[in-house]
Amino acid sequence: MAQAAPAPGGISRPGRTPAAERRSSDVVRRSPDVFDARTHAIGRLVVPVVLGLVYGYWVAANNRLGGPITGGNLLLGFLSALVFAVLCATLLILTPRMPREVHALLWTAFVGCAFGFLYDQRGSFIPTQSSSQGGDVLRTVLMSLLVAAATFAAFFYHYYTREDAFGRRIR
């Protein structure tokens, strides 16, 4: 059975709209959003706070070296948690608006500094007769730079493959 081809500007078929005639390749596919906007807003607040509390506890535990818990130790832990949570929340808000290189560099600096401070609290400044403080400081800086370099490589790759040159997410 032969059918006539439609003429340009001809009669449209009832019930068919241009949107319904699109090919499946024309449709932009998005990953499903499991949570609603309210859950995401709460998560933006809760995640930095929980990470900050874990970080503060870890700093305080490293600082006391298994000794008794003191007021200074608690203060160090709470201040570390507060600074970590505020910086983490600030980066979560500001970095998506920046180019991918700056985005990765800011997270790298944050992770490197946080790791360096945590590593430094392991008791490197306990005075002993056999070790000098200069070697411990150098070791802390080198470990922080190593972690920061690995972090930069991972974050830059992540943002490079998921953002365009202007920082917009690739869909």
Salt bridges, closest charged atoms under 4 A:
GLU21 OE2 - ARG13 NH2 3.78
ASP26 OD1 - ARG23 NH2 3.42
ASP33 OD1 - HIS40 NE2 3.04
GLU101 OE2 - ARG100 NE 3.60
GLU163 OE2 - HIS103 ND1 3.54
ASP164 OD2 - ARG168 NH2 3.10
